[in-house]
């Protein structure tokens, strides 16, 4: 390893399926070491993980980084949003964490919307209309279905909060991740005690919200990780806000992230409040806003279709008239939590490759349908769509997004943008810079631009029509039929 030009920092991405750690030179943005370790997620009716495995995975990922991790002067953790982590008085999990893609709380989401004045009132109050992904609905589900577990809870955390607290001994979160709970009021930037009272959650059980640029704490003794005692710990944030930092994102530039979930978002200086619930009015990690739309089914669902068809994920073929809605885990955008996958228009001459292309089209259609709602009046309509996430490296994903969006598409060369964004946040503690400015100095968004092609409006209209016609069927719980 060549000598670093500046101090070293660590950025962490604790995602649904793994934890990744990067050791980064704060002066140049050069990644000097990296590590990764997997998580397990339950299958069946729910999606749960034991938070302790995130800690173990963090330790394994850091050990893979070697001596560089020990030399780090600051660390920050980005993590999957919305997950409900419930801890007892000793800081141990009361039960496995309910993850963002656990949709069992859909009935609680509907009831809470009705009880607190409807969708418009929720959007004005919290910036978002809660769906089954939001933490507030998961807490409501827990109190109804596992009341003994709920009574044993002495602190409630989000996934990145849990790891930060184990490092520092302090219960903290940030405005970006707090804004995805459903109990943080975006207008006042404080916990909403009325909502907390409605769901029976004592605000004393929640972490302190750390301000942008503020130190959350320092690494304490006895953590068992390769950090020196006293290493600075940044607030951390949710994965999408961390990726926005990692890109050094300026207001109005659109982003599409292709991972287990798919998201479209852009930084905005205006507080969003979409009463339809399509756009979540999240805060970013800096002081602006991050209007965002999220789908539950993206790369994992399309890969599953490829597997069922016995195809490589790139083995798409054009010319399909079939429509495939890959809602394998229920869906959030559109809000169809009980839906399952649907295939329409199958013919004798339909090929497996065409069905696979239809799965890509169905996944991208959901994201593009929300993009215009995400972008505000300040957005540049000619700006390239930044394509990130694991799927962004795939030619089939790139060409599908390009064809259906009709926009130029830019693929940043930097990888692991969530961890890079966390590293930029950690670097900002040392230099006093805005974290997004750090990432821009690192030139993280640089990458090839694919020119715009004519938008395939016919395919978009066909999928929209099938979705509209089958919505009553998709709204039903197929497992209960």
C-alpha positions in Angstrom: 0.0 0.0 0.0 1.5 3.4 -1.0 1.6 6.2 1.5 -1.6 8.2 1.8 -1.6 11.9 1.2 -4.0 12.8 4.0 -5.5 11.1 7.0 -7.4 7.9 6.5 -11.2 7.5 7.1 -13.5 4.5 7.0 -16.9 4.5 5.3 -19.3 1.6 5.9 -22.4 0.4 4.0 -24.5 -2.0 6.1 -27.0 -3.1 3.5 -29.7 -5.7 3.4 -27.4 -8.5 2.3 -23.9 -7.5 3.4 -21.7 -5.0 5.1 -18.9 -3.3 3.1 -16.1 -1.2 4.5 -13.8 1.1 2.7 -10.6 2.8 4.0 -10.2 6.0 2.0 -7.5 8.7 1.8 -9.3 11.8 2.9 -7.1 14.0 0.7 -7.6 12.2 -2.6 -10.6 9.9 -2.2 -8.4 6.9 -3.1 -9.7 3.6 -1.7 -6.6 2.1 0.0 -8.4 -1.0 1.5 -11.8 -2.7 1.4 -13.7 -5.6 2.9 -17.1 -7.2 2.7 -19.0 -9.8 4.7 -22.5 -11.2 4.1 -25.8 -11.1 6.1 -28.6 -13.5 6.2 -32.3 -12.5 5.8 -35.3 -14.6 6.7 -37.6 -15.9 4.0 -41.3 -16.5 4.2 -43.9 -14.0 5.4 -41.4 -11.6 6.9 -38.0 -10.2 6.2 -35.9 -10.2 9.4 -32.2 -10.1 10.4 -30.4 -10.5 13.7 -28.6 -7.1 14.2 -25.7 -8.9 15.9 -24.7 -10.4 12.6 -24.3 -6.8 11.2 -21.8 -6.2 14.0 -20.0 -9.4 13.2 -20.0 -8.6 9.5 -18.6 -5.2 10.2 -15.7 -6.7 12.2 -15.0 -9.2 9.4 -15.1 -6.5 6.7 -12.7 -4.3 8.8 -10.3 -7.1 9.4 -10.1 -7.6 5.7 -8.9 -4.0 5.5 -5.8 -4.8 7.5 -3.7 -2.2 9.3 -5.3 0.6 7.3 -8.5 0.4 9.3 -6.5 0.8 12.6 -4.9 4.0 11.2 -8.3 5.6 10.5 -8.9 9.0 12.1 -12.7 9.0 11.6 -15.5 6.6 10.7 -19.1 6.8 9.5 -21.8 4.2 8.9 -24.4 4.3 6.2 -27.2 1.7 6.4 -30.4 0.3 5.0 -33.3 2.6 5.9 -36.5 2.0 7.9 -35.5 -1.2 9.7 -36.9 -1.6 13.3 -34.2 -2.5 15.7 -35.5 -3.2 19.2 -33.1 -3.4 22.2 -33.4 -4.4 25.8 -31.8 -2.6 28.8 -28.5 -4.3 28.1 -28.5 -3.1 24.5 -29.2 -6.6 23.2 -31.9 -7.3 20.5 -35.3 -8.2 21.9 -36.0 -9.9 18.6 -34.7 -9.9 15.0 -34.9 -6.5 13.2 -37.9 -6.0 10.9 -36.3 -4.9 7.6 -37.5 -2.3 5.1 -38.9 -5.0 2.7 -41.0 -6.7 5.4 -44.5 -5.7 4.3 -46.5 -7.4 7.1 -47.4 -4.0 8.5 -49.5 -2.9 5.5 -52.8 -3.0 7.5 -51.2 -0.9 10.2 -50.0 1.6 7.6 -53.6 2.0 6.2 -55.0 2.4 9.7 -52.5 5.0 10.7 -53.1 7.1 7.6 -56.8 7.1 8.4 -56.4 7.8 12.1 -54.1 10.8 11.6 -56.1 12.7 9.1 -55.4 11.0 5.8 -52.5 11.0 3.3 -52.4 14.8 2.7 -52.1 15.4 6.5 -49.3 12.9 6.8 -47.4 14.4 3.9 -47.6 17.8 5.3 -46.6 16.6 8.8 -43.8 14.2 8.1 -43.0 14.8 4.4 -44.2 11.3 3.5 -47.2 9.0 3.5 -46.3 5.9 5.5 -46.2 2.6 3.7 -45.4 -0.9 5.1 -41.7 -0.1 4.6 -41.8 2.7 7.2 -40.6 2.1 10.8 -43.7 3.6 12.4 -45.9 0.9 10.8 -43.5 -1.8 11.9 -43.6 -0.6 15.5 -47.4 -0.6 15.3 -47.3 -4.2 13.9 -45.0 -5.3 16.8 -47.2 -3.9 19.5 -50.2 -5.7 18.1 -48.7 -9.0 17.2 -45.9 -9.3 19.8 -46.9 -7.2 22.8 -44.6 -9.0 25.2 -41.6 -8.1 23.0 -42.8 -4.5 22.6 -43.0 -4.1 26.4 -39.4 -5.4 26.8 -38.0 -2.8 24.5 -35.9 -0.1 26.2 -34.5 1.6 23.0 -35.5 1.7 19.4 -32.9 2.2 16.7 -32.4 2.1 12.9 -29.8 -0.3 11.5 -27.1 2.3 11.1 -27.9 3.7 14.6 -27.3 0.3 16.1 -23.8 0.0 14.8 -22.9 3.6 15.6 -24.1 3.1 19.2 -22.0 0.0 19.6 -19.0 2.0 18.6 -19.6 5.1 20.7 -21.9 4.0 23.5 -24.2 6.9 22.6 -27.7 6.6 21.1 -27.7 8.8 18.0 -29.1 9.1 14.5 -29.2 11.7 11.8 -32.0 13.7 10.0 -31.7 11.7 6.8 -32.4 8.3 8.4 -34.8 9.8 11.0 -36.9 11.2 8.1 -37.7 7.6 7.0 -39.3 6.5 10.3 -42.7 8.2 10.0 -42.3 9.7 13.5 -40.0 12.6 12.6 -41.8 15.8 11.5 -40.1 17.4 8.5 -41.5 20.8 9.2 -40.1 21.1 12.7 -37.2 18.7 12.2 -38.1 17.0 15.5 -39.8 13.8 16.7 -43.6 14.1 16.4 -44.9 13.4 19.9 -48.5 13.1 18.6 -47.6 10.3 16.2 -45.5 8.6 18.9 -48.3 8.8 21.3 -50.7 7.2 18.7 -48.4 4.2 18.3 -47.5 4.0 22.0 -43.8 4.7 21.7 -42.1 6.7 24.4 -39.8 9.4 22.8 -37.2 8.6 25.5 -36.6 5.3 23.7 -35.4 7.1 20.5 -31.9 8.3 19.7 -30.7 11.9 19.7 -30.7 13.4 16.2 -27.2 14.7 15.4 -26.9 17.8 13.3 -25.1 17.7 9.9 -21.3 18.0 10.4 -21.6 17.3 14.2 -19.5 14.6 15.8 -21.7 11.7 17.0 -19.1 10.5 19.5 -15.7 8.7 19.6 -14.8 5.0 19.6 -14.9 3.6 23.1 -13.0 0.8 24.7 -13.9 -2.8 24.4 -15.5 -2.8 20.9 -13.2 -5.5 19.5 -12.8 -3.7 16.2 -9.5 -2.4 14.7 -10.2 1.2 15.6 -8.1 3.2 18.1 -9.9 4.5 21.1 -11.0 8.1 20.5 -11.4 7.7 16.7 -14.1 10.2 15.6 -17.5 8.8 14.7 -19.8 10.8 12.3 -23.5 10.7 12.5 -23.9 8.3 9.6 -27.1 8.2 7.6 -29.5 6.1 5.5 -28.2 4.4 2.4 -29.8 6.7 -0.1 -28.6 9.9 1.6 -25.2 8.4 1.9 -25.1 7.6 -1.8 -26.2 11.2 -2.5 -23.2 12.3 -0.5 -21.0 9.8 -2.3 -21.9 11.4 -5.6 -21.5 14.9 -4.3 -25.0 15.4 -5.6 -26.1 19.0 -6.5 -29.8 20.0 -6.4 -31.9 18.8 -9.4 -29.6 16.1 -10.8 -31.6 12.8 -11.1 -30.3 9.5 -9.7 -31.6 6.0 -10.4 -30.2 3.3 -8.1 -30.5 -0.3 -9.1 -30.1 -2.7 -6.2 -32.2 -5.2 -4.3 -34.6 -2.2 -4.2 -34.7 0.4 -6.9 -34.8 4.1 -6.1 -35.0 7.4 -8.0 -34.2 10.6 -6.2 -32.6 14.1 -6.4 -31.4 16.6 -3.9 -33.9 19.6 -3.5 -33.8 22.8 -1.5 -37.6 22.6 -1.1 -39.2 20.4 1.6 -41.3 17.8 -0.3 -44.8 16.7 0.6 -46.4 14.4 -1.9 -50.0 13.5 -0.8 -50.1 10.5 -3.2 -47.4 8.8 -1.2 -45.4 8.0 -4.4 -42.6 10.3 -3.3 -41.1 10.1 0.2 -40.1 13.4 1.5 -36.8 12.4 3.1 -34.2 14.8 4.4 -30.7 14.5 3.1 -27.6 14.3 5.4 -26.6 17.9 4.8 -29.5 20.2 5.4 -31.4 19.9 2.2 -34.0 17.4 1.1 -34.0 14.1 -0.8 -37.4 13.4 -2.4 -37.3 9.8 -3.3 -39.4 7.0 -4.7 -38.6 3.4 -4.0 -39.6 0.0 -5.4 -39.2 -3.2 -3.6 -38.4 -5.3 -6.7 -35.4 -4.5 -8.8 -32.2 -6.5 -9.5 -33.0 -9.4 -7.2 -36.5 -9.9 -8.7 -35.1 -9.7 -12.3 -32.3 -12.1 -11.5 -35.0 -14.5 -10.1 -36.9 -14.3 -13.3 -33.7 -15.1 -15.2 -33.0 -18.1 -13.0 -36.5 -19.4 -13.5 -36.0 -19.1 -17.2 -32.6 -20.8 -17.1 -30.9 -17.7 -18.6 -28.0 -15.5 -17.8 -29.2 -12.1 -16.6 -27.9 -10.4 -19.8 -29.6 -12.9 -22.2 -32.4 -10.5 -23.2 -34.1 -10.4 -26.6 -36.1 -7.5 -28.1 -39.5 -7.6 -29.7 -41.7 -8.8 -26.9 -45.4 -7.9 -26.7 -45.6 -9.6 -23.3 -45.8 -7.6 -20.0 -44.2 -8.9 -16.9 -44.7 -7.1 -13.6 -41.9 -8.5 -11.3 -43.7 -7.7 -8.0 -42.2 -10.8 -6.3 -42.0 -9.2 -2.8 -45.2 -7.2 -3.0 -44.6 -3.6 -4.1 -44.2 -0.1 -2.7 -44.3 1.9 -5.9 -47.0 1.4 -6.9 -48.3 0.8 -3.4 -49.4 -2.9 -3.8 -47.9 -4.6 -0.7 -49.8 -7.9 -1.2 -49.1 -8.2 -5.0 -47.2 -10.9 -6.6 -45.5 -11.2 -10.1 -47.8 -11.0 -13.1 -47.3 -12.1 -16.7 -49.7 -11.0 -19.5 -49.6 -11.4 -23.2 -47.8 -14.7 -23.5 -47.8 -16.2 -27.1 -46.5 -19.3 -28.8 -43.7 -17.3 -30.4 -42.7 -15.6 -27.1 -39.1 -16.5 -26.3 -37.5 -16.8 -22.9 -35.2 -13.9 -23.7 -38.2 -11.7 -24.5 -39.8 -12.6 -21.1 -36.5 -11.6 -19.4 -36.6 -8.3 -21.2 -40.2 -7.8 -20.1 -39.0 -8.3 -16.5 -36.4 -5.5 -16.9 -39.1 -3.3 -18.6 -41.5 -3.8 -15.7 -38.9 -3.0 -13.1 -37.7 0.2 -14.8 -41.3 1.3 -15.6 -42.1 1.6 -11.9 -39.1 3.8 -11.3 -39.5 6.1 -14.3 -43.2 6.5 -13.4 -42.1 8.3 -10.2 -39.1 10.3 -11.6 -41.2 13.3 -12.8 -42.7 13.5 -9.3 -39.3 13.4 -7.7 -37.8 16.2 -9.8 -38.9 19.7 -8.8 -39.0 22.9 -10.9 -35.3 23.6 -10.3 -34.3 20.3 -12.0 -32.4 20.4 -15.3 -34.4 18.3 -17.8 -31.3 17.8 -20.0 -29.1 16.5 -17.2 -28.0 12.9 -17.6 -29.6 10.4 -15.4 -27.0 9.1 -13.0 -27.2 5.3 -12.9 -25.8 3.7 -9.8 -26.0 0.5 -7.7 -25.1 -3.1 -8.6 -27.4 -3.2 -11.7 -25.8 -0.1 -13.2 -22.9 -2.2 -14.4 -25.2 -4.5 -16.4 -25.6 -3.8 -20.1 -29.3 -5.0 -20.1 -30.1 -2.6 -17.2 -28.3 0.3 -18.9 -30.0 -0.2 -22.3 -33.4 -0.7 -20.7 -33.1 2.6 -18.7 -31.8 4.4 -21.7 -34.6 3.2 -24.0 -37.5 3.8 -21.6 -36.3 7.1 -20.2 -35.2 8.8 -23.4 -32.5 10.6 -21.4 -28.7 10.5 -21.5 -27.4 8.1 -18.9 -24.2 8.5 -17.0 -22.6 5.6 -15.1 -20.2 6.8 -12.4 -17.0 4.8 -12.3 -16.8 5.0 -8.5 -18.2 1.9 -6.8 -19.7 1.4 -3.4 -21.2 4.9 -3.3 -22.9 4.4 0.0 -19.7 3.6 1.7 -17.9 6.4 -0.2 -20.6 8.8 1.0 -20.1 7.7 4.6 -16.3 8.1 4.1 -16.9 11.7 2.8 -19.0 12.4 5.9 -16.1 11.1 8.1 -13.6 13.2 6.1 -15.7 16.3 6.7 -15.3 15.9 10.4 -11.5 16.2 9.9 -11.4 19.0 7.4 -14.5 21.0 8.3 -15.8 20.6 4.7 -19.3 19.9 3.6 -19.4 16.1 2.9 -20.8 16.6 -0.6 -18.0 19.0 -1.4 -15.5 16.4 -0.2 -17.0 13.9 -2.7 -16.9 16.5 -5.5 -13.3 17.0 -4.8 -12.8 13.3 -5.1 -14.6 13.4 -8.5 -16.7 10.4 -7.6 -19.5 11.1 -10.2 -17.1 10.9 -13.2 -17.9 8.2 -15.7 -19.1 7.5 -19.3 -22.3 9.1 -20.6 -24.5 7.1 -22.9 -26.3 9.4 -25.4 -30.1 9.7 -25.3 -32.2 7.6 -27.7 -35.8 8.0 -28.6 -38.1 7.1 -25.7 -40.0 3.8 -26.2 -43.4 5.3 -25.3 -45.3 2.3 -26.7 -43.8 -0.1 -24.2 -44.4 2.3 -21.3 -48.0 2.8 -22.3 -48.6 -0.9 -22.6 -47.2 -1.6 -19.2 -49.2 1.3 -17.7 -52.4 -0.2 -19.3 -51.8 -3.7 -17.9 -51.0 -2.3 -14.5 -54.2 -0.2 -14.5 -56.4 -3.1 -15.7 -55.0 -5.6 -13.2 -54.7 -3.4 -10.2 -57.8 -4.9 -8.4 -56.2 -8.3 -8.8 -52.8 -7.2 -7.6 -54.3 -5.5 -4.6 -55.4 -8.9 -3.3 -53.3 -11.2 -1.1 -52.6 -14.1 -3.5 -51.5 -16.3 -0.6 -55.0 -15.9 1.0 -56.9 -17.0 -2.1 
